[in-house]
């Protein structure tokens, strides 16, 4: 908002009209959840009746452990291995902590 004011984009615009021109925080959060649900259902459909493999790798950047999990499966039609990043979580350094992250 400060940027818009400094650049003159607010000239002639009442603040109450500007504040109602954008979706609320709840609306944006709801859209994010709906998109995540949609993407999860599409992935589940794609992986139906396939053998799925999990690839994991632990890294450490600036003292923070990152644990990357990637799903992999064979696409026999295209004759390739397809992948989908599952998530990246913080994880400790021990094997037990890595197993819990999975």
Number of C-alpha atoms within 10 A of each C-alpha: 10 8 9 10 10 10 9 10 11 15 10 7 9 9 10 8 9 11 11 9 8 10 10 11 9 9 11 12 12 12 12 12 12 12 12 12 12 12 12 12 12 11 12 11 10 10 16 9 8 11 9 13 12 14 13 15 11 16 13 13 7 5 7 12 16 18 20 19 19 15 16 19 16 16 13 8 6 8 8 10 10 11 16 12 13 14 11 16 15 16 22 18 15 8 10 10 12 18 10 9 15 13
